[in-house]
Structure formats: structure tokens, C-alpha cells
Amino acid sequence: MRRHSTHSPGTDRTHVPGAGRVPPGPPRTATFTLLRKLNWDRLGLMRLAADGYGDAARLAIGPKVLYFFNHPDHAKHVLADNAENYHKGIGLQQAKRALGDGLLTSEGELWREQRKIIRPVFQNKRVAQQAGIVADEAASLVARLRAAGGGQPVDVVHEMTGLTLGVLGRALLDADLGAYEAVGESFEAVQDQAMFEMVTLSLVPPWVPLPKQLRFRKARRALQVVVDQLVADRAERSYGRDDVVSRLVESTRREADPRVGQQRMRDELVTLLLAGHETTASTLAWAFHLVDRHPEVRERLHAEAVDVLGGRLPVYEDLHRLTYTSMVINETLRLFPPVWLLTRLAQQADEIGGYAVPAGADVLVCPYTLHRHPAFWHAPERFDPERFDQAAARSRPPYAYIPFGAGPRFCVGNHLGLMEAVFVLAMVSRDLRLRSVPGHQVVPEPMLSLRVKGGLPMTVYPAPGAAAAPAA
Ligand code: HEM
């Protein structure tokens, strides 16, 4: 039985921090069940917390206690109002072994400095300049898919990953990442390891020679080689530019020890590649899956794309005209938020919604369950892009929908990610129809991002009435 409220008691700052009530939760004897769920059914574990205990739950799993919060006010408190108190938590701490101190995992002064260097590259004006690259890569994708038309199914996850790596390479690094086969594979090994450490609660030391650990180390080395090559290739061409590599070259050059500078550079670039490609690729894969199951949505997408784009490639200004396509992407991000879990580590004791949070507590805010909170979302499991009609969206508390996080650690790449997703969905919907393979089960796999387990095979057909060849 779900217990929740539309109104949180809020955080009365006159209270002694940590003096609130203990959140409800399963008894200690449930440890084995919870541990099994943490290993095999992480989304189920989050649902169990939200459905069984409401807006706050305490999950004691062996020596670890997880504090789960599932109300927009709680999300606001942890991610924005008292963000200083909450450093990045489980999963990301483990990912640090691969990502080092990049923007996603760093804290404090270092993070502030990095954000100042990187953020300008992702601002609206810059993203507008990248629209041509995104449209170009999307056109190549459509051509590739068209070539596979009617034949063997294509793996949509694989195709979307290629697309987003291609965009990142060209938009951020001025490089062809297609030339670096190792990139996608290496990120898989990195995620695998981070998840393994998370679900075993880091109880297996990293020096134990498990095959996973060895694969992880190999992947980490491969990523470093790729990044070093990219940087070396760009070093001579960075003069007078103001893109991400040039800004990083400039800032890391100031490090007294060149080895520290080189490591920072690696960490930043590996982080941007990881944070920037799989999130957008998963969003698109989930969108194609959902659209295939809702023919009325597919028809509207096709009609809008024909109406707005005609036979040409999209330009930045089209983003505001492709309103229904944007609504479909927003609804996809609600049901399948790529960053399905935000983990934090409480630095000091605190109180959230009247509940005590001790110093050192692992705090979880879960976009996957928050986006299904029945007090804010009617029939939450239903795929309904109309929820993102402007009037409907305005009537919801802002922190009920947080696919890009919130507060100071809000995603830096959200404009780029959204533009990619909208352009690709529009162009594919205009020209093609992707149909699922009968009998194939589509199952979410919550790793560092919410993936489609085992890929997404779909068969490609031309859209009815679509031109035989794409516009150049
Ligand atoms: C649909 C696509 C995307 C989604 C859903 C998404 C989601 C998120 C979320 C939820 C966070 C906050 C994590 C936290 O608070 O712990 C985040 C942070 C971040 N994202 Fe994204 N992201 C997307 C695309 C991108 C792209 C395209 C890039 C870059 C190329 C990017 C780079 C980053 C970085 C560097 C951070 C860390 C920011 C910081 O901590 O200051 N993301 N993203």
C-alpha cells in the first residue's frame, strides 16, 4: 500500500539537524531479499521503496543503509537547496576509478573551476552552432537505416550509440570517433564495473583478479589511449579556438606538474564522452520503442516532421517548431530517464521532510519513481506525450520531473542532448518506420544509465509516402 503526500512537511531549519523521525522501511530480516533485488532488480527495489513506504524510506542492506526520498520537495532539498551538503554517492564514487576527477564526479573548488571552464561550451548560442553537425549526422543515420530497409533487423541501440558518439566527436572534439572502435566497448566495461562495485557494496577489493576487474582495467587503458591521441591530434590545431579541447588545454597548462595537467585532461574528456553519449542514445532507443507501440503518436510525429521540415534538414530554429516531437521526447525521458538514480553522500547530519539523515548516509533520489509518483502523474505508466503540453507542464511542481537533475549539478549537456533527440526522432519519423521484432522482449537494464537490455532489434520500412532518398 503506497503512502505518499502531495505536501511535504518541508525542512524547518530551526530543528536540530538530524533530529527528525527515522524513515519507515523493511525490517533488518529483509536484508537478503533487498540484496537480491539490488543485484537483479534495482528498479523493483526502488518501486518497493516508493510503493511500500511512500515519500521516504530507509533500506537497511547488511552494513549499508540507503535513505530513499521520493517527493519533489525532497529532491529540491537534496539537489538544490542544500546541495552543498550532498556529494556524489554510490555508483559515481565507484565510477571515479575510471572517470577520475572529471566534472561529473569532482567536488568543491575543483568542480566549480571545471564547471566554469566547460559550461560555456554548452550554452544555447554554442549549441545553435552545432545544429548543422547534428542534422548532418542524423541524415547519415537515416541513410544507413534506409540501406537496411526491409531486410535483417538493425540494433537501434547500436545505431543510436554510433550517432551520439559521432555528434560528440565532431561537436566537441572536432574528431571522427567512428575511427575509435574501442570507445563504446570500453564504456560498457567501465559501467559494468561501477555497477558490480555498487551491488556488492564495494565489499570486493579492486585488486581481486576477477575477469570483470581485468576487463575494466583494459578498458580504462584503452580510453586513456584514445583520449591522449585525440588531444595530441588537436594540440597543434587548438590555437585561437574556443572549443572544449582548447579550453581544457589552456586550463590544464597552468598546472605546475604536467602529469597532473595530463591526467585532468584525460578525466575531463573521458567524462564528457561517457556522460554525453549513452544518455542520449538510450533516450532515442526508448523513444523508438514507445512510438512503435503507439501508432497514433507515430502518425502525428510523421505529420509534424513533414509539415515543419518538408524535404530539408532541420536547422536550430526548427526546435521550437517541432513541438509534438519535443513532447514525445519529454514523455520518453519521464518513463525511461537515462539517469534513473541520483545518489548522494550526506556530509553533515540533516533533516529532509521531517526525517533524520545522519552524516555519512547514502541518499537516493530516483527520477524513475519520482516520474511515476501518482500524486503528480495521472495513470503514470501510460505513455502520453500530452502531459508535456505547455499548460499541463506548468501545473506540475518543477521538481516532479528531473531527467537532467537539478540544482548546481544540473546536466551541462541538456541542450545538446535534447536537440539531438528531437532532430533524430523527427528525421527518422519523416522518412522511415521502425517496427519491433515480434516476440522480442524489451527490458530495461538499470546500469549507470537506463539501458535497453541486450539491444533493441527493429526492422526498417520506408514511411508511407516518404521520398525514396533523403534530402542532402
Ligand atoms: C538526454 C540526454 C541526457 C540526460 C538525460 C542527462 C542527464 C544528466 C543528469 C541527470 C545529470 C545530473 C547527475 C547528478 O546530479 O548526479 C547530468 C550531469 C551531467 N551531464 Fe548530462 N544528460 C544528458 C546529456 C548530456 C550530454 C549530451 C552531455 C555532454 C556532452 C552531458 C554531460 C553531463 C555532465 C558533464 C554532467 C555533470 C555536470 C556537473 O556535475 O556539473 N549530458 N546529466
Boltz pocket constraint, residues with backbone or C-beta under 6 A from the ligand:
constraints:
  - pocket:
      binder: B
      contacts: [[A, 88], [A, 103], [A, 104], [A, 105], [A, 115], [A, 168], [A, 271], [A, 272], [A, 275], [A, 276], [A, 277], [A, 279], [A, 280], [A, 283], [A, 337], [A, 338], [A, 339], [A, 341], [A, 342], [A, 343], [A, 402], [A, 403], [A, 404], [A, 405], [A, 406], [A, 408], [A, 409], [A, 410], [A, 411], [A, 412], [A, 413], [A, 414], [A, 416], [A, 417], [A, 418], [A, 421]]
      max_distance: 6.0
